C-alpha cells in the first residue's frame, strides 16, 4: 500500500524501563493498536503520533477534538502540526515522520462512509506537517470498526468499504503483545464522559432543590465547617457508604468551591483511600444537576487526580478534558493536565502531598496538646475567603468574590502573611506531564477543537439556566513552562498558585484529552 508495509514502527506503550516495545508492521496494526496507545477508544478525534530516530520509534502523541465544521479544518491542521513538533522538540528532537488518525463514526447505519468527507482534513494535515519538514508515514480514517488509508491511491488496492479493525475473533499479534504488556483500553471517550453525567429524574429535582437551599445560606458557611463536612463524608465512604443525603451533598458541593477545602480532598491518595475517594468524587460530580453544572468542576478534578494516582491515566485524561470544557481556565485541572502532557508521573506530587499532610497532622497534634491553640492550621473565616469563593475559577475569582480576590492579592504585595495551600505546594495545583491518555506517558499534548462551554466561576446557575453553547477558544499550549514550574514548586514548597508563568502558559494552551 505504501512505505508503512516495508518499515516497522516501534511503539513504547509505556515507560521504557517497565515495558517492552510493541512493533507495528502495517496500517492494520496501526488501526488495531490505537486504543491501546491512548488507553481508550477515541471518537471524533484527530490523533497524531510522532516517529523519532532511524528506527522510527514512538515520540509524542496528541489527541484533539475533530472540528465539526470544515471551515475550522485548516486551522486545526496547523495547530496539530505545530503542537506535535513543539512537544517533540521539548523532549529532544523533531519528529522525522508522523502517523495520523481521523476517527469519526457515521452515527446511522445507512449513512455513507465518512472517509471521503474527511479526506480534505487529511490533506490539510499532510500539508501542515510537510511545511514543517515532517513526512506523513500513514494517514488513516477509523470509523465504525473499519479503517481506510488516505494515502492509498492505487486502484483496486483497498476495499472501498474499508478493512475491519479486528481481523479475527481474537486480537492480532500486535494487540496481543500490548495486552500481555498489561494495556487494556477502558472504553470510549464518550462512554467515560457519559458516566459523569448528572443524575436524571426523579433524583435531579430533589438534589436541585437542596442545592438552591444550600446556596441561599452558603455565604454564612465557614471553611472549617466545609472541611469537617468533607472529612465526615470521606470517612463514611471509606467505611463502605456509597451515597450521602441530598442536603449534605449540596452543602459539600458548595464547600468544595473553596480552594483550601478542595485541596484537603487532594490529600486522599494513600493506597487504602483511593477507591473510596474516587467513589465520593464521582458521586458528588453526578449530583451537580442543571443549572448547577459548575459545582461538578472541583469533584471531577479531584476524581481525575485520584484516578491518575491509582494508575488510571486514561480516565484521568478524559475527565480533565471534560473539566476544561466545563470551566476553561480552572487552574488545578490545567496544571494537572500540563504535568501529564509533559511526561510526569504522579509519584513526586503524591510524595509532596503526603509530606504536607503529615506536617498538618503534626501541627494538629501539637495544637491539641496546647490549651487555646488553633485547631488544624486552617485560617478562620475572617482571614480568607469563605467556602463560596473559588480562586481557581476562570478569571481568578468566583461569581461574587472578585473584590475579595483583588484585596487578597493586594495584601500579598504589602507583605501580608498568607500560607500556601496544599495545591500551592503539591498536586492540588500541579500538572501531569506525560503520555498518552493510556497507561503510558507518551507526551500527549493539546489540540484544536470546539466544545460546549459552561461558565463555572462559582457553583450557581449558568446564565439562562443552562449551558451556554459556544466555541472553545484557540489556546496554543507552551509546553513545559507550567510543568517545569510545577515541578520546581513541589520541590521547593513555594506554591503552584504563585507560579504566574505556569498559570499563563497553561491558560494559553489548548488541550488534548
C-alpha positions in Angstrom: 0.0 0.0 0.0 2.8 2.4 0.9 6.0 2.6 2.9 4.1 1.5 6.0 4.2 -2.0 4.7 8.0 -2.0 4.4 9.2 -0.3 7.6 8.2 -1.3 11.1 7.3 1.2 13.7 8.2 0.7 17.4 5.6 1.8 19.9 6.7 2.2 23.5 3.2 2.0 25.0 4.7 2.7 28.4 7.9 3.7 30.2 10.8 2.0 28.5 12.1 0.8 31.9 8.9 -1.1 32.6 7.5 -2.5 29.3 8.9 -4.0 26.2 8.1 -2.1 23.0 5.4 -3.3 20.6 6.3 -3.5 16.9 3.7 -2.2 14.4 4.1 -3.8 11.0 1.5 -2.0 8.8 -1.7 0.1 8.7 -3.8 -2.9 10.0 -1.7 -3.0 13.2 -1.8 0.8 13.3 -5.6 0.8 13.4 -5.9 -2.0 15.9 -3.3 -0.6 18.3 -4.9 2.9 18.5 -7.0 2.3 21.7 -4.0 0.6 23.4 -1.8 3.6 22.5 -4.3 6.1 24.1 -5.8 3.9 26.8 -9.4 4.4 25.4 -11.2 4.3 22.1 -11.1 7.8 20.6 -14.1 9.2 18.9 -14.5 12.4 16.9 -10.7 12.8 17.2 -7.6 13.7 15.4 -4.6 11.7 16.7 -1.0 12.3 15.7 1.9 10.1 16.7 5.4 11.4 16.1 8.1 9.0 15.0 11.7 9.6 16.1 15.1 8.4 15.1 16.3 6.0 12.4 14.3 3.1 14.0 11.1 5.1 13.8 10.2 4.7 17.5 7.2 6.5 19.0 7.6 10.0 20.2 4.9 12.5 21.2 1.3 11.6 20.9 -1.6 14.2 20.5 -5.3 13.7 20.6 -7.6 16.6 19.7 -11.3 17.1 19.1 -12.3 16.7 15.5 -13.8 20.1 14.4 -17.4 19.8 13.4 -17.2 22.5 10.7 -14.9 22.1 7.7 -14.3 25.8 8.0 -12.1 25.0 11.0 -10.1 22.2 9.5 -7.2 24.3 8.1 -6.6 25.9 11.5 -7.0 22.6 13.3 -4.4 21.0 11.0 -1.9 23.9 11.5 -2.3 23.8 15.3 -1.9 20.0 15.5 1.3 20.0 13.4 2.8 22.9 15.4 2.0 21.3 18.7 3.4 17.9 17.9 6.6 19.5 16.6 6.9 21.7 19.7 6.2 18.7 22.0 8.8 16.6 20.3 11.4 19.4 20.4 10.9 19.8 24.1 11.8 16.2 24.5 14.9 16.3 22.4 14.3 16.3 18.7 11.8 17.0 15.9 9.8 14.0 14.6 11.0 12.6 11.3 7.6 11.2 10.3 4.1 11.1 11.7 1.2 8.7 11.9 -2.2 10.3 11.6 -5.7 9.1 12.5 -9.1 10.7 11.9 -11.7 8.9 14.0 -15.4 9.5 13.5 -18.4 7.2 13.4 -21.2 7.7 10.9 -24.0 7.9 13.5 -26.5 5.9 11.5 -26.1 2.5 9.9 -27.1 3.6 6.4 -25.1 6.8 6.2 -22.2 6.7 3.7 -18.7 6.1 5.0 -17.0 9.3 6.4 -13.7 8.7 4.7 -14.4 10.9 1.7 -15.9 13.7 3.8 -12.7 13.7 6.0 -10.3 13.5 3.1 -9.8 17.3 2.9 -8.9 17.4 6.5 -6.3 14.6 6.0 -4.9 16.7 3.1 -4.7 19.8 5.3 -2.8 17.8 8.0 -0.4 16.3 5.5 0.4 19.8 4.1 0.8 21.3 7.6 3.3 18.7 8.6 5.0 18.9 5.3 5.6 22.6 5.7 7.4 21.7 9.0 9.6 19.1 7.3 7.7 16.1 8.8 6.6 13.4 6.4 3.3 11.6 6.9 4.1 8.0 7.0 0.5 6.8 7.2 -2.9 8.5 7.5 -5.9 6.5 8.4 -9.6 7.1 8.7 -11.1 4.9 11.5 -14.9 4.6 11.6 -17.4 2.1 12.8 -14.9 -0.7 13.4 -13.2 -0.3 9.9 -10.2 1.7 8.6 -9.2 3.3 5.3 -5.8 4.7 4.2 -5.9 8.3 2.9 -2.5 7.6 1.3 -3.5 4.6 -0.8 -4.4 5.8 -4.3 -3.8 2.6 -6.3 -6.9 1.4 -8.0 -8.1 -1.9 -6.7 -5.7 -2.0 -3.7 -8.1 -1.3 -0.9 -11.7 -2.2 -0.4 -13.9 0.9 -0.8 -15.9 -0.4 2.2 -12.7 -0.3 4.3 -10.9 -3.1 6.2 -12.1 -4.4 9.6 -10.0 -3.2 12.5 -10.4 -6.6 14.2 -9.3 -9.2 11.6 -10.5 -12.2 13.5 -12.3 -13.3 16.6 -9.2 -12.6 18.7 -6.7 -9.7 18.8 -3.9 -9.6 16.2 -0.3 -10.2 17.2 0.4 -6.5 18.0 -2.7 -6.1 20.1 -2.0 -9.4 21.9 1.5 -8.1 22.7 0.0 -4.9 24.1 -2.4 -6.9 26.2 0.4 -9.0 27.6 2.2 -5.8 28.5 -0.9 -5.0 30.7 -2.6 -2.5 28.4 -6.4 -2.7 28.2 -8.5 0.1 26.7 -11.1 1.5 29.1 -13.9 2.0 26.7 -14.6 5.0 24.5 -14.0 8.6 25.5 -17.7 9.3 25.1 -18.5 6.3 27.4 -16.1 7.6 30.1 -17.6 11.1 29.9 -21.1 9.7 29.8 -20.5 8.0 33.1 -20.0 11.5 34.6 -23.4 12.9 33.5 -25.6 14.4 36.2 -28.3 12.1 37.6 -31.8 12.3 36.0 -35.3 12.2 37.2 -36.5 11.8 39.9 -33.2 12.3 41.8 -32.3 15.5 40.0 -35.3 17.5 41.2 -34.7 16.7 44.9 -31.0 17.5 44.5 -31.7 20.7 42.7 -33.9 21.9 45.5 -31.3 21.0 48.1 -28.7 23.0 46.1 -30.9 26.0 46.0 -31.4 25.9 49.7 -27.7 25.4 50.4 -26.8 28.2 48.0 -29.1 30.6 49.9 -27.0 30.2 53.1 -23.6 29.4 51.6 -22.1 32.8 52.4 -22.5 32.1 56.1 -20.7 28.8 56.0 -17.2 28.7 57.4 -14.2 27.0 55.8 -13.9 24.9 59.0 -17.4 23.6 58.6 -16.8 22.7 54.9 -13.6 20.8 55.8 -15.4 19.0 58.7 -18.2 18.1 56.3 -15.7 16.7 53.7 -13.9 14.7 56.3 -17.1 13.1 57.6 -18.3 12.3 54.1 -14.9 10.7 53.2 -14.9 8.7 56.5 -18.4 7.3 55.6 -17.3 6.3 52.1 -14.1 4.8 53.4 -16.4 2.7 55.7 -18.4 1.5 52.7 -21.0 4.1 52.1 -22.0 4.9 48.5 -24.2 8.0 48.9 -25.0 11.0 51.1 -28.3 12.6 51.7 -29.2 15.5 49.4 -28.7 18.2 52.0 -25.2 17.2 52.9 -24.4 16.6 49.2 -25.5 20.1 48.3 -23.5 21.7 51.2 -20.4 19.8 50.3 -20.6 20.6 46.6 -20.7 24.3 47.5 -18.0 24.0 50.1 -15.6 22.5 47.5 -15.6 25.8 45.7 -13.2 27.0 48.3 -9.6 26.1 47.3 -8.3 25.1 50.7 -11.4 22.9 51.3 -10.9 21.3 47.9 -7.2 20.8 48.5 -8.0 18.8 51.6 -9.5 16.3 49.2 -6.3 16.2 47.3 -4.7 14.5 50.3 -6.9 11.4 50.0 -4.4 9.4 47.9 -3.0 6.9 50.3 -3.4 3.4 48.9 -6.4 2.5 51.0 -8.1 5.8 50.3 -8.0 5.9 46.5 -11.1 3.7 45.9 -13.4 5.4 48.4 -12.1 8.8 47.2 -13.0 8.0 43.6 -16.5 6.9 44.6 -17.0 10.0 46.6 -15.9 12.4 43.9 -17.9 10.6 41.2 -21.0 10.6 43.4 -20.7 14.3 44.1 -20.0 15.2 40.4 -23.1 13.4 39.3 -25.2 15.4 41.8 -24.2 18.7 40.2 -27.5 18.8 38.4 -28.6 21.6 36.0 -28.4 24.5 36.4 -25.6 23.9 38.9 -23.2 22.1 36.4 -20.3 24.3 37.7 -20.4 22.5 41.0 -19.0 19.4 39.3 -15.7 21.1 38.4 -14.0 20.5 41.8 -15.1 16.9 42.4 -14.3 16.0 38.8 -10.8 17.4 39.1 -10.3 15.5 42.3 -11.6 12.4 40.5 -9.0 12.9 37.8 -6.2 13.3 40.4 -7.3 10.2 42.3 -7.5 8.2 39.0 -4.1 9.3 38.0 -2.7 8.5 41.4 -4.3 5.0 41.1 -2.6 4.4 37.7 -5.7 5.0 35.6 -4.2 7.7 33.3 -6.8 7.2 30.6 -9.7 8.1 32.8 -7.7 11.0 34.4 -7.0 12.5 31.0 -10.6 12.2 29.7 -12.0 13.6 32.9 -9.6 16.6 32.9 -10.5 17.3 29.3 -14.2 17.3 30.4 -13.4 19.7 33.2 -11.6 22.1 30.9 -14.6 22.2 28.7 -16.9 22.9 31.7 -14.5 25.5 33.1 -11.8 26.7 30.8 -9.0 28.2 32.9 -9.6 26.1 36.1 -6.1 26.2 37.4 -5.9 22.9 39.3 -7.1 21.0 36.2 -4.8 22.9 33.9 -1.7 22.2 35.9 -2.6 18.5 36.3 -3.1 18.3 32.6 0.1 20.2 31.8 2.0 17.8 34.0 0.6 14.8 32.3 1.4 16.3 28.9 5.0 16.8 29.9 5.6 13.1 30.9 5.5 13.4 34.7 4.2 10.5 36.9 2.2 11.3 40.0 4.8 9.9 42.4 6.6 13.1 43.2 3.4 15.1 43.6 1.9 12.3 45.8 5.1 12.4 48.0 4.8 16.2 48.3 1.1 15.9 49.3 1.9 13.2 51.8 4.7 15.2 53.4 2.4 18.2 53.6 -0.4 16.1 55.2 2.0 14.8 57.8 3.1 18.3 58.7 -0.5 19.4 59.1 -1.4 16.3 61.2 1.6 17.1 63.4 0.5 20.7 63.9 -2.9 19.5 64.8 -1.5 17.1 67.4 0.6 19.9 68.9 -2.3 22.3 68.9 -4.5 19.7 70.6 -1.9 19.5 73.4 -1.9 23.3 74.0 -5.0 24.8 75.6 -6.5 27.6 73.5 -4.4 26.9 70.4 -5.8 26.9 66.9 -7.1 23.5 65.7 -5.8 22.4 62.3 -4.0 25.3 60.7 -7.0 26.3 58.6 -7.5 30.1 58.6 -10.7 31.3 60.2 -13.5 32.9 58.2 -12.1 36.4 58.8 -8.7 35.6 57.2 -9.6 34.0 53.9 -12.5 33.5 51.6 -15.5 31.5 52.7 -16.5 28.3 51.1 -18.2 30.2 48.4 -15.1 31.5 46.7 -13.0 29.7 44.1 -9.8 31.4 43.2 -9.1 28.7 40.7 -12.1 29.6 38.6 -11.6 31.3 35.3 -10.5 34.9 35.9 -9.2 34.0 39.3 -12.4 34.5 41.2 -15.9 33.1 41.6 -19.0 35.0 40.7 -19.4 37.4 43.5 -16.0 37.3 45.2 -13.9 39.4 42.8 -13.3 42.3 45.2 -12.1 39.9 47.9 -9.7 38.3 45.4 -8.2 41.6 44.5 -7.9 42.6 48.1 -6.0 39.4 48.9 -3.6 40.0 46.0 -3.0 43.5 47.3 -2.4 42.1 50.8 0.3 39.8 49.4 2.1 42.7 47.7 2.0 44.6 51.0 3.6 41.7 52.8 0.6 40.2 54.5 1.2 36.6 55.6 -0.6 34.0 53.6 0.2 30.4 54.0 0.3 28.4 50.8 -2.5 25.9 50.3 -2.0 22.2 49.6 -2.5 23.0 46.0 0.2 25.6 46.1 2.7 23.1 47.4 1.7 19.9 45.7 -0.7 18.3 43.2 -3.7 20.2 44.3 -2.5 22.6 41.7 0.1 20.5 40.0 0.2 19.2 36.5 0.6 15.8 35.0 3.1 15.6 32.2 3.2 12.6 30.4 2.0 10.4 28.0 -0.9 9.4 26.1 -4.3 9.1 27.7 -3.3 5.5 28.2 -1.4 3.7 30.8 1.8 5.0 29.4 3.1 8.5 29.4 3.5 9.5 25.8 3.7 13.2 25.8 0.2 13.8 24.6 -0.5 17.4 24.1 -3.3 19.7 23.4 -5.0 20.2 20.1 -7.8 22.0 18.3 -11.5 21.6 18.7 -14.7 23.2 19.7 -17.0 22.4 22.6 -19.8 23.5 24.8 -18.6 25.9 27.4 -20.4 26.2 30.7 -19.3 29.2 32.8 -18.2 27.8 36.2 -16.9 30.7 38.1 -18.8 29.5 41.1 -21.4 26.9 41.6 -24.6 28.8 40.8 -26.9 28.6 37.8 -25.4 29.4 34.4 -26.9 32.4 32.6 -30.3 31.4 31.3 -30.5 28.4 33.5 -28.4 26.1 31.4 -25.2 25.5 29.4 -24.1 28.3 27.1 -23.2 27.0 23.6 -20.0 28.4 22.2 -16.7 27.6 20.8 -13.8 26.8 22.9 -11.2 29.5 22.3 -8.0 28.5 20.5 -5.2 28.2 23.1 -1.8 27.0 21.9 0.0 25.3 24.8 3.5 26.4 25.6 4.7 23.0 26.6 6.8 22.6 29.7 6.6 26.0 31.2 3.8 25.2 33.5 5.1 21.7 34.2 8.6 22.9 34.9 7.3 25.5 37.3 5.0 22.9 38.9 7.9 20.5 39.5 10.1 23.3 41.0 7.2 24.4 43.2 6.7 20.9 44.5 10.4 20.5 45.2 10.8 23.9 46.9 7.3 24.1 48.5 6.9 27.6 47.2 3.3 27.2 45.9 2.0 26.4 42.5 -0.6 29.2 42.6 2.3 31.6 42.8 3.8 30.4 39.6 2.3 33.1 37.4 4.3 32.0 34.3 2.9 28.4 34.6 -0.6 29.7 35.1 -0.4 32.0 32.0 1.2 29.2 29.9 -1.5 26.7 30.9 -4.3 29.2 30.2 -2.8 29.9 26.8 -2.8 26.3 25.8 -5.4 24.3 24.1 -5.6 20.8 25.4 -5.9 17.3 24.0 -7.7 14.7 26.1 
